[in-house]
Amino acid sequence: MDVCHACDNRGCVNPAHLFVGTRTDNMRDASRKKRVVLPGLKGENHGYAKLTEHQVHSIRLLAFEGWSQKEIAMFHGCSRNSVSKILLGKLWKHLPWTP
């Protein structure tokens, strides 16, 4: 069994903020709070995802229409590097690409 932190303050020892759970309970709680990513999660289910599937499709479509990576990044509020990796198939590769 693990001692889990309800308040997410690692230094907190207030008994009212602690609860007992299994390792699985603790990992699910951490994943829900985006403090850890469980294996196998992709896309919007990934704990660190900042874009939606709809935005990824939009990024690909805008690139197909001739927008620059910088313009696309500014439009979607993400980095040009993220746009580049999406277009190169390094990120969000599980989504089919259809123009």
C-alpha positions, 0 to 999 in steps of 0.5 A: 500500500502507498500513502497518497497525497490529496493536496499534491504537496510532496512535503505535506504530512497533514494526516487530513491530506493523506490517504492509503491506496494501492500503487495502481490507485496512486499512479492513476491519481498522479496521472489524472493530476498530470504529474505522471504519464501512464504507459500506452496513453496517446493523444489527448489522453497523454498527461502532457498533451497540450493540443487536441486531435482537432488541432492536430488535424488543423495543423496538418491541413494548414500546412497542406494549404501552404501556411508556414510552420511559424504561422501555424504555431502562432495560430494554435498557440504552440511552438514551431518545433511541435508543429514541425514534429507533427508534420514529420510524423514524430508527434501524434503519429497514431492519427491518420493523415488525410488532407 
